[in-house]
Amino acid sequence: MANNTPHKAGFVNIIGNPNVGKSTLMNALVGEKLSIVTAKAQTTRHRIMGIVNGEDYQIVYSDTPGILKPNYRLQQSMLDFVDTAIGDADLILYVTDIYEKSEKNKEYIEKLNKVDCPVALVINKIDKGTQDEVLKLYQHWKELVPKAEIFAASALEKFNLDNIFNYILDNIPQSPAWFDKDAFTDKNLRFFASEIIREKILLNYSKEIPYCTEVVIDQFKEGEERYEISAIIYVARSSQKGIIIGHKGSSLKKVGTEARLDMETFFEKKVYLQLFVKVDENWREDKRKLKKFGYILD
């Protein structure tokens, strides 16, 4: 029997301040690890799409960098991704958590009340709070964003995600699919290789080091037996190059080993990985380089 249910498809854009769990939420909703998840701010730098397909629907989730006050051109480009996501959404998923003060970047709260599309506001990490705390936050956010549907959830524990999904499905428009039905993201394999390496840098180095690095895949050869990948880690200063490499190359070797193992799990194939470190003092301010690295779109 033919399925007469109208097909739905829509862009669900996830925004919010740093460290509230946007990437964890998207990964849980998509069922794939597409976005880096660490305890450090500015973990997500790009706008990353994760696509969920059903027989009569396609939901295109979009994870965005955390909202911040830009201190250099790279951060301004990251904020531009957020502003674009607000403008082209069929539904906005605004994520906060039990720790966050609503006064932070309140101009974006004002934007939520002015958008034409539906808004779902997710109070994340409720497993870390009490029932009374969650109830007070629920009432507080309902007063701040009266048009929003409020959800108390835990992305890490996958609590209340079914209700969020059902709300999304009810509120995206009727439309043909925007992407092939077997697609699960808009990014290519090279992108995920670079993000896996960047995640290991975030986890293995402290202070400013992760924020002064960029990973570029120089070579990606897809063989039948294995992938051969060569990557360049750019740093902003010569002293950072020494820290990245470590004593007799020990730190770089650790990053390479951890990244290779994650790549083999993600790609489901053996990986031969080479890492190189280069100094580029101005890459975070250089418009040409930021465009090359994918932070400025045409």
JOSUL-V359716 format. One record per residue. RES is the residue in one small letter. PHI is phi as a letter, one per 20 degrees, with the letter a starting at -180 (* if undefined). BURIAL is I if it has 9 or more other C-alpha atoms within 8 Angstrom, else O. Layout:
res->RES phi->PHI burial->BURIAL
res->RES phi->PHI burial->BURIAL
This chain:
res->m phi->* burial->O
res->a phi->f burial->O
res->n phi->e burial->O
res->n phi->e burial->O
res->t phi->f burial->O
res->p phi->f burial->O
res->h phi->f burial->I
res->k phi->d burial->I
res->a phi->b burial->I
res->g phi->a burial->I
res->f phi->e burial->I
res->v phi->d burial->I
res->n phi->d burial->I
res->i phi->e burial->I
res->i phi->c burial->I
res->g phi->q burial->I
res->n phi->f burial->I
res->p phi->f burial->I
res->n phi->m burial->I
res->v phi->e burial->I
res->g phi->o burial->I
res->k phi->f burial->I
res->s phi->f burial->I
res->t phi->f burial->I
res->l phi->f burial->I
res->m phi->f burial->I
res->n phi->g burial->I
res->a phi->f burial->I
res->l phi->f burial->O
res->v phi->e burial->I
res->g phi->n burial->O
res->e phi->c burial->O
res->k phi->e burial->O
res->l phi->d burial->O
res->s phi->d burial->I
res->i phi->f burial->I
res->v phi->c burial->O
res->t phi->b burial->O
res->a phi->e burial->O
res->k phi->e burial->O
res->a phi->f burial->O
res->q phi->m burial->I
res->t phi->f burial->I
res->t phi->e burial->I
res->r phi->d burial->O
res->h phi->d burial->I
res->r phi->e burial->I
res->i phi->d burial->I
res->m phi->e burial->I
res->g phi->c burial->I
res->i phi->d burial->I
res->v phi->d burial->I
res->n phi->d burial->I
res->g phi->c burial->O
res->e phi->g burial->O
res->d phi->c burial->O
res->y phi->b burial->I
res->q phi->b burial->I
res->i phi->d burial->I
res->v phi->d burial->I
res->y phi->f burial->I
res->s phi->c burial->I
res->d phi->e burial->I
res->t phi->c burial->I
res->p phi->f burial->I
res->g phi->f burial->I
res->i phi->f burial->I
res->l phi->b burial->I
res->k phi->e burial->O
res->p phi->f burial->I
res->n phi->d burial->O
res->y phi->b burial->O
res->r phi->g burial->I
res->l phi->g burial->I
res->q phi->f burial->I
res->q phi->f burial->I
res->s phi->f burial->I
res->m phi->f burial->I
res->l phi->f burial->I
res->d phi->f burial->O
res->f phi->f burial->I
res->v phi->f burial->I
res->d phi->f burial->O
res->t phi->f burial->O
res->a phi->f burial->I
res->i phi->f burial->I
res->g phi->f burial->O
res->d phi->d burial->O
res->a phi->e burial->I
res->d phi->e burial->I
res->l phi->b burial->I
res->i phi->d burial->I
res->l phi->d burial->I
res->y phi->e burial->I
res->v phi->d burial->I
res->t phi->c burial->I
res->d phi->b burial->I
res->i phi->f burial->I
res->y phi->e burial->O
res->e phi->f burial->O
res->k phi->e burial->O
res->s phi->f burial->O
res->e phi->f burial->O
res->k phi->f burial->O
res->n phi->l burial->I
res->k phi->f burial->O
res->e phi->f burial->O
res->y phi->f burial->O
res->i phi->f burial->I
res->e phi->f burial->O
res->k phi->f burial->O
res->l phi->f burial->I
res->n phi->f burial->I
res->k phi->d burial->O
res->v phi->f burial->O
res->d phi->e burial->O
res->c phi->e burial->O
res->p phi->f burial->I
res->v phi->c burial->I
res->a phi->d burial->I
res->l phi->d burial->I
res->v phi->d burial->I
res->i phi->e burial->I
res->n phi->e burial->I
res->k phi->m burial->I
res->i phi->f burial->I
res->d phi->f burial->O
res->k phi->e burial->O
res->g phi->c burial->I
res->t phi->e burial->O
res->q phi->f burial->O
res->d phi->f burial->O
res->e phi->f burial->I
res->v phi->f burial->I
res->l phi->f burial->O
res->k phi->f burial->O
res->l phi->f burial->I
res->y phi->g burial->I
res->q phi->f burial->O
res->h phi->f burial->O
res->w phi->f burial->I
res->k phi->f burial->I
res->e phi->f burial->O
res->l phi->f burial->O
res->v phi->c burial->I
res->p phi->f burial->O
res->k phi->f burial->O
res->a phi->e burial->I
res->e phi->e burial->O
res->i phi->e burial->I
res->f phi->c burial->I
res->a phi->e burial->I
res->a phi->b burial->I
res->s phi->c burial->I
res->a phi->f burial->I
res->l phi->f burial->I
res->e phi->e burial->O
res->k phi->l burial->I
res->f phi->e burial->I
res->n phi->m burial->I
res->l phi->f burial->I
res->d phi->f burial->O
res->n phi->f burial->O
res->i phi->f burial->I
res->f phi->f burial->I
res->n phi->f burial->O
res->y phi->f burial->O
res->i phi->g burial->I
res->l phi->f burial->I
res->d phi->f burial->O
res->n phi->d burial->O
res->i phi->e burial->I
res->p phi->f burial->O
res->q phi->f burial->O
res->s phi->a burial->O
res->p phi->f burial->O
res->a phi->f burial->I
res->w phi->e burial->O
res->f phi->c burial->O
res->d phi->g burial->O
res->k phi->f burial->O
res->d phi->e burial->O
res->a phi->e burial->O
res->f phi->c burial->O
res->t phi->a burial->O
res->d phi->e burial->O
res->k phi->e burial->O
res->n phi->e burial->O
res->l phi->f burial->O
res->r phi->f burial->O
res->f phi->f burial->I
res->f phi->f burial->I
res->a phi->f burial->I
res->s phi->f burial->I
res->e phi->f burial->I
res->i phi->f burial->I
res->i phi->f burial->I
res->r phi->f burial->I
res->e phi->f burial->I
res->k phi->f burial->I
res->i phi->f burial->I
res->l phi->f burial->I
res->l phi->e burial->O
res->n phi->d burial->O
res->y phi->c burial->I
res->s phi->d burial->O
res->k phi->l burial->O
res->e phi->e burial->O
res->i phi->g burial->I
res->p phi->f burial->I
res->y phi->e burial->O
res->c phi->d burial->I
res->t phi->d burial->I
res->e phi->c burial->O
res->v phi->d burial->I
res->v phi->c burial->I
res->i phi->e burial->I
res->d phi->e burial->O
res->q phi->b burial->O
res->f phi->b burial->I
res->k phi->d burial->O
res->e phi->e burial->O
res->g phi->e burial->O
res->e phi->f burial->O
res->e phi->e burial->O
res->r phi->b burial->I
res->y phi->e burial->I
res->e phi->d burial->I
res->i phi->c burial->I
res->s phi->c burial->I
res->a phi->c burial->I
res->i phi->d burial->I
res->i phi->e burial->I
res->y phi->e burial->I
res->v phi->c burial->I
res->a phi->e burial->I
res->r phi->b burial->I
res->s phi->f burial->O
res->s phi->f burial->O
res->q phi->f burial->I
res->k phi->f burial->I
res->g phi->f burial->O
res->i phi->f burial->O
res->i phi->f burial->I
res->i phi->f burial->I
res->g phi->m burial->I
res->h phi->f burial->O
res->k phi->l burial->O
res->g phi->m burial->O
res->s phi->f burial->I
res->s phi->f burial->I
res->l phi->f burial->I
res->k phi->f burial->I
res->k phi->f burial->O
res->v phi->f burial->I
res->g phi->f burial->I
res->t phi->f burial->O
res->e phi->f burial->I
res->a phi->f burial->I
res->r phi->f burial->I
res->l phi->f burial->O
res->d phi->f burial->I
res->m phi->f burial->I
res->e phi->f burial->I
res->t phi->f burial->O
res->f phi->f burial->O
res->f phi->e burial->O
res->e phi->l burial->O
res->k phi->b burial->I
res->k phi->f burial->O
res->v phi->c burial->I
res->y phi->d burial->I
res->l phi->c burial->I
res->q phi->d burial->O
res->l phi->c burial->I
res->f phi->c burial->O
res->v phi->c burial->I
res->k phi->c burial->I
res->v phi->e burial->I
res->d phi->c burial->I
res->e phi->f burial->O
res->n phi->d burial->O
res->w phi->f burial->I
res->r phi->f burial->I
res->e phi->d burial->I
res->d phi->e burial->I
res->k phi->f burial->O
res->r phi->f burial->O
res->k phi->f burial->I
res->l phi->f burial->I
res->k phi->f burial->I
res->k phi->f burial->O
res->f phi->e burial->O
res->g phi->n burial->O
res->y phi->e burial->I
res->i phi->c burial->I
res->l phi->e burial->O
res->d phi->f burial->O
